[in-house]
């Protein structure tokens, strides 16, 4: 979720470049996290783009983390 906040609108989140950029563990762990975040309405998905649902939460996460 922090990586999505920093990107604003995150694309190709399971790509090796994205995973390496944000020091994530693996594509499968990203997919698991995305499923849970989508299920709990914390993020939204449009095509292959992901963003945090709440603008203020997104801004806060992008600056604090």
PDB file of N, CA, C and O in Angstrom:
ATOM      1  N   UNK A   1       0.826  -1.183   0.000  1.00  0.00           N
ATOM      2  CA  UNK A   1       0.000   0.000   0.000  1.00  0.00           C
ATOM      3  C   UNK A   1       0.876   1.255   0.000  1.00  0.00           C
ATOM      4  O   UNK A   1       0.524   2.266  -0.608  1.00  0.00           O
ATOM      5  N   UNK A   2       2.005   1.182   0.679  1.00  0.00           N
ATOM      6  CA  UNK A   2       2.930   2.321   0.685  1.00  0.00           C
ATOM      7  C   UNK A   2       3.461   2.594  -0.714  1.00  0.00           C
ATOM      8  O   UNK A   2       3.590   3.750  -1.118  1.00  0.00           O
ATOM      9  N   UNK A   3       3.767   1.547  -1.447  1.00  0.00           N
ATOM     10  CA  UNK A   3       4.278   1.708  -2.806  1.00  0.00           C
ATOM     11  C   UNK A   3       3.231   2.348  -3.705  1.00  0.00           C
ATOM     12  O   UNK A   3       3.554   3.207  -4.526  1.00  0.00           O
ATOM     13  N   UNK A   4       1.998   1.942  -3.556  1.00  0.00           N
ATOM     14  CA  UNK A   4       0.911   2.531  -4.344  1.00  0.00           C
ATOM     15  C   UNK A   4       0.752   4.000  -3.977  1.00  0.00           C
ATOM     16  O   UNK A   4       0.540   4.839  -4.853  1.00  0.00           O
ATOM     17  N   UNK A   5       0.853   4.315  -2.702  1.00  0.00           N
ATOM     18  CA  UNK A   5       0.736   5.707  -2.262  1.00  0.00           C
ATOM     19  C   UNK A   5       1.839   6.559  -2.876  1.00  0.00           C
ATOM     20  O   UNK A   5       1.582   7.671  -3.335  1.00  0.00           O
ATOM     21  N   UNK A   6       3.050   6.051  -2.886  1.00  0.00           N
ATOM     22  CA  UNK A   6       4.173   6.808  -3.449  1.00  0.00           C
ATOM     23  C   UNK A   6       4.031   7.002  -4.958  1.00  0.00           C
ATOM     24  O   UNK A   6       4.443   8.030  -5.495  1.00  0.00           O
ATOM     25  N   UNK A   7       3.453   6.022  -5.634  1.00  0.00           N
ATOM     26  CA  UNK A   7       3.262   6.121  -7.075  1.00  0.00           C
ATOM     27  C   UNK A   7       2.080   7.021  -7.431  1.00  0.00           C
ATOM     28  O   UNK A   7       2.068   7.636  -8.498  1.00  0.00           O
ATOM     29  N   UNK A   8       1.105   7.100  -6.560  1.00  0.00           N
ATOM     30  CA  UNK A   8      -0.126   7.826  -6.876  1.00  0.00           C
ATOM     31  C   UNK A   8      -1.074   6.909  -7.621  1.00  0.00           C
ATOM     32  O   UNK A   8      -2.111   6.510  -7.091  1.00  0.00           O
ATOM     33  N   UNK A   9      -0.718   6.579  -8.843  1.00  0.00           N
ATOM     34  CA  UNK A   9      -1.412   5.551  -9.619  1.00  0.00           C
ATOM     35  C   UNK A   9      -0.347   4.541 -10.014  1.00  0.00           C
ATOM     36  O   UNK A   9       0.540   4.839 -10.813  1.00  0.00           O
ATOM     37  N   UNK A  10      -0.441   3.359  -9.453  1.00  0.00           N
ATOM     38  CA  UNK A  10       0.576   2.327  -9.663  1.00  0.00           C
ATOM     39  C   UNK A  10       0.185   1.427 -10.828  1.00  0.00           C
ATOM     40  O   UNK A  10      -0.959   0.990 -10.947  1.00  0.00           O
ATOM     41  N   UNK A  11       1.163   1.166 -11.676  1.00  0.00           N
ATOM     42  CA  UNK A  11       0.967   0.281 -12.831  1.00  0.00           C
ATOM     43  C   UNK A  11       1.974  -0.854 -12.751  1.00  0.00           C
ATOM     44  O   UNK A  11       3.056  -0.701 -12.183  1.00  0.00           O
ATOM     45  N   UNK A  12       1.616  -1.973 -13.314  1.00  0.00           N
ATOM     46  CA  UNK A  12       2.515  -3.132 -13.379  1.00  0.00           C
ATOM     47  C   UNK A  12       3.126  -3.458 -12.019  1.00  0.00           C
ATOM     48  O   UNK A  12       4.345  -3.561 -11.886  1.00  0.00           O
ATOM     49  N   UNK A  13       2.288  -3.616 -11.035  1.00  0.00           N
ATOM     50  CA  UNK A  13       2.766  -3.787  -9.670  1.00  0.00           C
ATOM     51  C   UNK A  13       3.426  -5.138  -9.403  1.00  0.00           C
ATOM     52  O   UNK A  13       4.113  -5.303  -8.395  1.00  0.00           O
ATOM     53  N   UNK A  14       3.222  -6.096 -10.292  1.00  0.00           N
ATOM     54  CA  UNK A  14       3.889  -7.383 -10.113  1.00  0.00           C
ATOM     55  C   UNK A  14       5.132  -7.515 -10.981  1.00  0.00           C
ATOM     56  O   UNK A  14       5.759  -8.573 -11.016  1.00  0.00           O
ATOM     57  N   UNK A  15       5.485  -6.454 -11.675  1.00  0.00           N
ATOM     58  CA  UNK A  15       6.691  -6.468 -12.515  1.00  0.00           C
ATOM     59  C   UNK A  15       7.934  -6.399 -11.632  1.00  0.00           C
ATOM     60  O   UNK A  15       7.913  -5.805 -10.554  1.00  0.00           O
ATOM     61  N   UNK A  16       8.999  -7.006 -12.099  1.00  0.00           N
ATOM     62  CA  UNK A  16      10.252  -7.048 -11.341  1.00  0.00           C
ATOM     63  C   UNK A  16      10.769  -5.646 -11.023  1.00  0.00           C
ATOM     64  O   UNK A  16      11.306  -5.417  -9.939  1.00  0.00           O
ATOM     65  N   UNK A  17      10.612  -4.719 -11.948  1.00  0.00           N
ATOM     66  CA  UNK A  17      11.083  -3.346 -11.737  1.00  0.00           C
ATOM     67  C   UNK A  17      10.365  -2.692 -10.554  1.00  0.00           C
ATOM     68  O   UNK A  17      11.004  -2.058  -9.715  1.00  0.00           O
ATOM     69  N   UNK A  18       9.049  -2.843 -10.485  1.00  0.00           N
ATOM     70  CA  UNK A  18       8.256  -2.280  -9.392  1.00  0.00           C
ATOM     71  C   UNK A  18       8.630  -2.939  -8.070  1.00  0.00           C
ATOM     72  O   UNK A  18       8.809  -2.254  -7.063  1.00  0.00           O
ATOM     73  N   UNK A  19       8.747  -4.239  -8.067  1.00  0.00           N
ATOM     74  CA  UNK A  19       9.080  -4.997  -6.858  1.00  0.00           C
ATOM     75  C   UNK A  19      10.446  -4.588  -6.330  1.00  0.00           C
ATOM     76  O   UNK A  19      10.619  -4.405  -5.125  1.00  0.00           O
ATOM     77  N   UNK A  20      11.407  -4.447  -7.217  1.00  0.00           N
ATOM     78  CA  UNK A  20      12.755  -4.049  -6.812  1.00  0.00           C
ATOM     79  C   UNK A  20      12.777  -2.602  -6.316  1.00  0.00           C
ATOM     80  O   UNK A  20      13.427  -2.297  -5.316  1.00  0.00           O
ATOM     81  N   UNK A  21      12.072  -1.720  -7.008  1.00  0.00           N
ATOM     82  CA  UNK A  21      12.042  -0.302  -6.645  1.00  0.00           C
ATOM     83  C   UNK A  21      11.564  -0.088  -5.212  1.00  0.00           C
ATOM     84  O   UNK A  21      12.084   0.773  -4.503  1.00  0.00           O
ATOM     85  N   UNK A  22      10.577  -0.871  -4.787  1.00  0.00           N
ATOM     86  CA  UNK A  22       9.997  -0.703  -3.456  1.00  0.00           C
ATOM     87  C   UNK A  22      10.413  -1.802  -2.483  1.00  0.00           C
ATOM     88  O   UNK A  22       9.830  -1.937  -1.407  1.00  0.00           O
ATOM     89  N   UNK A  23      11.416  -2.582  -2.861  1.00  0.00           N
ATOM     90  CA  UNK A  23      11.980  -3.614  -1.992  1.00  0.00           C
ATOM     91  C   UNK A  23      10.905  -4.577  -1.473  1.00  0.00           C
ATOM     92  O   UNK A  23      10.869  -4.903  -0.286  1.00  0.00           O
ATOM     93  N   UNK A  24      10.042  -5.021  -2.370  1.00  0.00           N
ATOM     94  CA  UNK A  24       8.995  -5.970  -2.022  1.00  0.00           C
ATOM     95  C   UNK A  24       9.551  -7.387  -2.149  1.00  0.00           C
ATOM     96  O   UNK A  24      10.592  -7.587  -2.776  1.00  0.00           O
ATOM     97  N   UNK A  25       8.878  -8.361  -1.568  1.00  0.00           N
ATOM     98  CA  UNK A  25       9.441  -9.714  -1.536  1.00  0.00           C
ATOM     99  C   UNK A  25       9.276 -10.487  -2.837  1.00  0.00           C
ATOM    100  O   UNK A  25      10.248 -11.041  -3.351  1.00  0.00           O
ATOM    101  N   UNK A  26       8.066 -10.533  -3.375  1.00  0.00           N
ATOM    102  CA  UNK A  26       7.837 -11.299  -4.599  1.00  0.00           C
ATOM    103  C   UNK A  26       6.523 -10.881  -5.257  1.00  0.00           C
ATOM    104  O   UNK A  26       5.689 -10.216  -4.643  1.00  0.00           O
ATOM    105  N   UNK A  27       6.357 -11.277  -6.500  1.00  0.00           N
ATOM    106  CA  UNK A  27       5.127 -10.970  -7.230  1.00  0.00           C
ATOM    107  C   UNK A  27       3.929 -11.646  -6.570  1.00  0.00           C
ATOM    108  O   UNK A  27       2.843 -11.070  -6.519  1.00  0.00           O
ATOM    109  N   UNK A  28       4.118 -12.856  -6.067  1.00  0.00           N
ATOM    110  CA  UNK A  28       2.995 -13.561  -5.440  1.00  0.00           C
ATOM    111  C   UNK A  28       2.557 -12.884  -4.144  1.00  0.00           C
ATOM    112  O   UNK A  28       1.365 -12.849  -3.841  1.00  0.00           O
ATOM    113  N   UNK A  29       3.499 -12.351  -3.381  1.00  0.00           N
ATOM    114  CA  UNK A  29       3.116 -11.644  -2.150  1.00  0.00           C
ATOM    115  C   UNK A  29       2.408 -10.335  -2.487  1.00  0.00           C
ATOM    116  O   UNK A  29       1.501  -9.921  -1.765  1.00  0.00           O
ATOM    117  N   UNK A  30       2.808  -9.684  -3.568  1.00  0.00           N
ATOM    118  CA  UNK A  30       2.138  -8.463  -4.013  1.00  0.00           C
ATOM    119  C   UNK A  30       0.705  -8.796  -4.422  1.00  0.00           C
ATOM    120  O   UNK A  30      -0.226  -8.076  -4.062  1.00  0.00           O
ATOM    121  N   UNK A  31       0.526  -9.882  -5.169  1.00  0.00           N
ATOM    122  CA  UNK A  31      -0.815 -10.287  -5.598  1.00  0.00           C
ATOM    123  C   UNK A  31      -1.710 -10.599  -4.403  1.00  0.00           C
ATOM    124  O   UNK A  31      -2.881 -10.221  -4.391  1.00  0.00           O
ATOM    125  N   UNK A  32      -1.173 -11.278  -3.409  1.00  0.00           N
ATOM    126  CA  UNK A  32      -1.953 -11.598  -2.205  1.00  0.00           C
ATOM    127  C   UNK A  32      -2.373 -10.331  -1.478  1.00  0.00           C
ATOM    128  O   UNK A  32      -3.519 -10.205  -1.047  1.00  0.00           O
ATOM    129  N   UNK A  33      -1.446  -9.395  -1.343  1.00  0.00           N
ATOM    130  CA  UNK A  33      -1.748  -8.131  -0.667  1.00  0.00           C
ATOM    131  C   UNK A  33      -2.794  -7.337  -1.446  1.00  0.00           C
ATOM    132  O   UNK A  33      -3.702  -6.753  -0.855  1.00  0.00           O
ATOM    133  N   UNK A  34      -2.665  -7.315  -2.761  1.00  0.00           N
ATOM    134  CA  UNK A  34      -3.609  -6.574  -3.605  1.00  0.00           C
ATOM    135  C   UNK A  34      -5.017  -7.141  -3.462  1.00  0.00           C
ATOM    136  O   UNK A  34      -5.983  -6.385  -3.359  1.00  0.00           O
ATOM    137  N   UNK A  35      -5.135  -8.451  -3.456  1.00  0.00           N
ATOM    138  CA  UNK A  35      -6.455  -9.074  -3.290  1.00  0.00           C
ATOM    139  C   UNK A  35      -7.105  -8.639  -1.989  1.00  0.00           C
ATOM    140  O   UNK A  35      -8.291  -8.310  -1.963  1.00  0.00           O
ATOM    141  N   UNK A  36      -6.339  -8.637  -0.917  1.00  0.00           N
ATOM    142  CA  UNK A  36      -6.868  -8.251   0.385  1.00  0.00           C
ATOM    143  C   UNK A  36      -7.226  -6.766   0.422  1.00  0.00           C
ATOM    144  O   UNK A  36      -8.267  -6.395   0.965  1.00  0.00           O
ATOM    145  N   UNK A  37      -6.378  -5.918  -0.147  1.00  0.00           N
ATOM    146  CA  UNK A  37      -6.651  -4.482  -0.164  1.00  0.00           C
ATOM    147  C   UNK A  37      -7.882  -4.157  -1.006  1.00  0.00           C
ATOM    148  O   UNK A  37      -8.670  -3.284  -0.641  1.00  0.00           O
ATOM    149  N   UNK A  38      -8.051  -4.848  -2.120  1.00  0.00           N
ATOM    150  CA  UNK A  38      -9.238  -4.658  -2.955  1.00  0.00           C
ATOM    151  C   UNK A  38     -10.494  -5.135  -2.226  1.00  0.00           C
ATOM    152  O   UNK A  38     -11.528  -4.468  -2.253  1.00  0.00           O
ATOM    153  N   UNK A  39     -10.395  -6.283  -1.581  1.00  0.00           N
ATOM    154  CA  UNK A  39     -11.531  -6.846  -0.856  1.00  0.00           C
ATOM    155  C   UNK A  39     -12.007  -5.902   0.248  1.00  0.00           C
ATOM    156  O   UNK A  39     -13.207  -5.788   0.497  1.00  0.00           O
ATOM    157  N   UNK A  40     -11.070  -5.232   0.903  1.00  0.00           N
ATOM    158  CA  UNK A  40     -11.405  -4.323   2.000  1.00  0.00           C
ATOM    159  C   UNK A  40     -11.615  -2.884   1.539  1.00  0.00           C
ATOM    160  O   UNK A  40     -11.686  -1.968   2.359  1.00  0.00           O
ATOM    161  N   UNK A  41     -11.714  -2.688   0.227  1.00  0.00           N
ATOM    162  CA  UNK A  41     -11.975  -1.370  -0.371  1.00  0.00           C
ATOM    163  C   UNK A  41     -10.968  -0.296   0.046  1.00  0.00           C
ATOM    164  O   UNK A  41     -11.326   0.876   0.166  1.00  0.00           O
ATOM    165  N   UNK A  42      -9.727  -0.688   0.263  1.00  0.00           N
ATOM    166  CA  UNK A  42      -8.687   0.287   0.580  1.00  0.00           C
ATOM    167  C   UNK A  42      -8.044   0.845  -0.679  1.00  0.00           C
ATOM    168  O   UNK A  42      -7.541   1.969  -0.689  1.00  0.00           O
ATOM    169  N   UNK A  43      -8.066   0.041  -1.748  1.00  0.00           N
ATOM    170  CA  UNK A  43      -7.550   0.494  -3.036  1.00  0.00           C
ATOM    171  C   UNK A  43      -8.588   0.212  -4.111  1.00  0.00           C
ATOM    172  O   UNK A  43      -9.512  -0.578  -3.918  1.00  0.00           O
ATOM    173  N   UNK A  44      -8.412   0.881  -5.255  1.00  0.00           N
ATOM    174  CA  UNK A  44      -9.276   0.625  -6.401  1.00  0.00           C
ATOM    175  C   UNK A  44      -8.427   0.192  -7.576  1.00  0.00           C
ATOM    176  O   UNK A  44      -7.236   0.497  -7.647  1.00  0.00           O
ATOM    177  N   UNK A  45      -9.051  -0.520  -8.497  1.00  0.00           N
ATOM    178  CA  UNK A  45      -8.364  -0.993  -9.693  1.00  0.00           C
ATOM    179  C   UNK A  45      -9.150  -0.570 -10.920  1.00  0.00           C
ATOM    180  O   UNK A  45     -10.367  -0.745 -10.985  1.00  0.00           O
ATOM    181  N   UNK A  46      -8.448  -0.017 -11.880  1.00  0.00           N
ATOM    182  CA  UNK A  46      -9.019   0.330 -13.163  1.00  0.00           C
ATOM    183  C   UNK A  46      -8.024  -0.112 -14.220  1.00  0.00           C
ATOM    184  O   UNK A  46      -6.907   0.402 -14.288  1.00  0.00           O
ATOM    185  N   UNK A  47      -8.432  -1.062 -15.038  1.00  0.00           N
ATOM    186  CA  UNK A  47      -7.516  -1.720 -15.982  1.00  0.00           C
ATOM    187  C   UNK A  47      -6.365  -2.322 -15.181  1.00  0.00           C
ATOM    188  O   UNK A  47      -6.593  -3.190 -14.338  1.00  0.00           O
ATOM    189  N   UNK A  48      -5.152  -1.885 -15.424  1.00  0.00           N
ATOM    190  CA  UNK A  48      -3.991  -2.399 -14.693  1.00  0.00           C
ATOM    191  C   UNK A  48      -3.427  -1.308 -13.778  1.00  0.00           C
ATOM    192  O   UNK A  48      -2.247  -1.334 -13.430  1.00  0.00           O
ATOM    193  N   UNK A  49      -4.262  -0.362 -13.395  1.00  0.00           N
ATOM    194  CA  UNK A  49      -3.848   0.745 -12.548  1.00  0.00           C
ATOM    195  C   UNK A  49      -4.478   0.607 -11.168  1.00  0.00           C
ATOM    196  O   UNK A  49      -5.658   0.283 -11.038  1.00  0.00           O
ATOM    197  N   UNK A  50      -3.677   0.857 -10.149  1.00  0.00           N
ATOM    198  CA  UNK A  50      -4.150   0.760  -8.773  1.00  0.00           C
ATOM    199  C   UNK A  50      -3.904   2.084  -8.069  1.00  0.00           C
ATOM    200  O   UNK A  50      -2.881   2.735  -8.282  1.00  0.00           O
ATOM    201  N   UNK A  51      -4.855   2.474  -7.227  1.00  0.00           N
ATOM    202  CA  UNK A  51      -4.668   3.678  -6.413  1.00  0.00           C
ATOM    203  C   UNK A  51      -5.394   3.494  -5.094  1.00  0.00           C
ATOM    204  O   UNK A  51      -6.302   2.671  -4.979  1.00  0.00           O
ATOM    205  N   UNK A  52      -4.986   4.264  -4.107  1.00  0.00           N
ATOM    206  CA  UNK A  52      -5.618   4.202  -2.796  1.00  0.00           C
ATOM    207  C   UNK A  52      -6.949   4.952  -2.867  1.00  0.00           C
ATOM    208  O   UNK A  52      -7.027   6.058  -3.401  1.00  0.00           O
ATOM    209  N   UNK A  53      -7.969   4.339  -2.328  1.00  0.00           N
ATOM    210  CA  UNK A  53      -9.328   4.875  -2.378  1.00  0.00           C
ATOM    211  C   UNK A  53      -9.427   6.253  -1.729  1.00  0.00           C
ATOM    212  O   UNK A  53     -10.019   7.168  -2.301  1.00  0.00           O
ATOM    213  N   UNK A  54      -8.855   6.402  -0.548  1.00  0.00           N
ATOM    214  CA  UNK A  54      -8.960   7.641   0.229  1.00  0.00           C
ATOM    215  C   UNK A  54      -7.793   8.567  -0.114  1.00  0.00           C
ATOM    216  O   UNK A  54      -6.638   8.238   0.155  1.00  0.00           O
ATOM    217  N   UNK A  55      -8.090   9.709  -0.701  1.00  0.00           N
ATOM    218  CA  UNK A  55      -7.060  10.650  -1.139  1.00  0.00           C
ATOM    219  C   UNK A  55      -6.164  11.096   0.011  1.00  0.00           C
ATOM    220  O   UNK A  55      -4.943  11.139  -0.138  1.00  0.00           O
ATOM    221  N   UNK A  56      -6.757  11.428   1.153  1.00  0.00           N
ATOM    222  CA  UNK A  56      -5.982  11.934   2.279  1.00  0.00           C
ATOM    223  C   UNK A  56      -5.079  10.854   2.871  1.00  0.00           C
ATOM    224  O   UNK A  56      -3.947  11.138   3.261  1.00  0.00           O
ATOM    225  N   UNK A  57      -5.567   9.637   2.939  1.00  0.00           N
ATOM    226  CA  UNK A  57      -4.734   8.520   3.391  1.00  0.00           C
ATOM    227  C   UNK A  57      -3.564   8.327   2.438  1.00  0.00           C
ATOM    228  O   UNK A  57      -2.434   8.107   2.875  1.00  0.00           O
ATOM    229  N   UNK A  58      -3.824   8.405   1.162  1.00  0.00           N
ATOM    230  CA  UNK A  58      -2.779   8.255   0.151  1.00  0.00           C
ATOM    231  C   UNK A  58      -1.703   9.327   0.302  1.00  0.00           C
ATOM    232  O   UNK A  58      -0.511   9.022   0.274  1.00  0.00           O
ATOM    233  N   UNK A  59      -2.119  10.572   0.461  1.00  0.00           N
ATOM    234  CA  UNK A  59      -1.168  11.680   0.626  1.00  0.00           C
ATOM    235  C   UNK A  59      -0.352  11.524   1.899  1.00  0.00           C
ATOM    236  O   UNK A  59       0.856  11.760   1.910  1.00  0.00           O
ATOM    237  N   UNK A  60      -1.022  11.124   2.966  1.00  0.00           N
ATOM    238  CA  UNK A  60      -0.323  10.933   4.235  1.00  0.00           C
ATOM    239  C   UNK A  60       0.712   9.819   4.117  1.00  0.00           C
ATOM    240  O   UNK A  60       1.851   9.984   4.555  1.00  0.00           O
ATOM    241  N   UNK A  61       0.333   8.703   3.539  1.00  0.00           N
ATOM    242  CA  UNK A  61       1.258   7.586   3.394  1.00  0.00           C
ATOM    243  C   UNK A  61       2.435   7.935   2.494  1.00  0.00           C
ATOM    244  O   UNK A  61       3.563   7.513   2.752  1.00  0.00           O
ATOM    245  N   UNK A  62       2.183   8.689   1.458  1.00  0.00           N
ATOM    246  CA  UNK A  62       3.241   9.063   0.522  1.00  0.00           C
ATOM    247  C   UNK A  62       4.271   9.974   1.184  1.00  0.00           C
ATOM    248  O   UNK A  62       5.450   9.931   0.833  1.00  0.00           O
ATOM    249  N   UNK A  63       3.843  10.786   2.126  1.00  0.00           N
ATOM    250  CA  UNK A  63       4.786  11.706   2.765  1.00  0.00           C
ATOM    251  C   UNK A  63       5.431  11.147   4.025  1.00  0.00           C
ATOM    252  O   UNK A  63       6.595  11.437   4.302  1.00  0.00           O
ATOM    253  N   UNK A  64       4.695  10.353   4.789  1.00  0.00           N
ATOM    254  CA  UNK A  64       5.219   9.825   6.047  1.00  0.00           C
ATOM    255  C   UNK A  64       6.138   8.623   5.841  1.00  0.00           C
ATOM    256  O   UNK A  64       7.150   8.486   6.528  1.00  0.00           O
ATOM    257  N   UNK A  65       5.788   7.767   4.910  1.00  0.00           N
ATOM    258  CA  UNK A  65       6.594   6.561   4.697  1.00  0.00           C
ATOM    259  C   UNK A  65       7.497   6.777   3.556  1.00  0.00           C
ATOM    260  O   UNK A  65       8.268   5.885   3.202  1.00  0.00           O
TER     261      UNK A  65
END
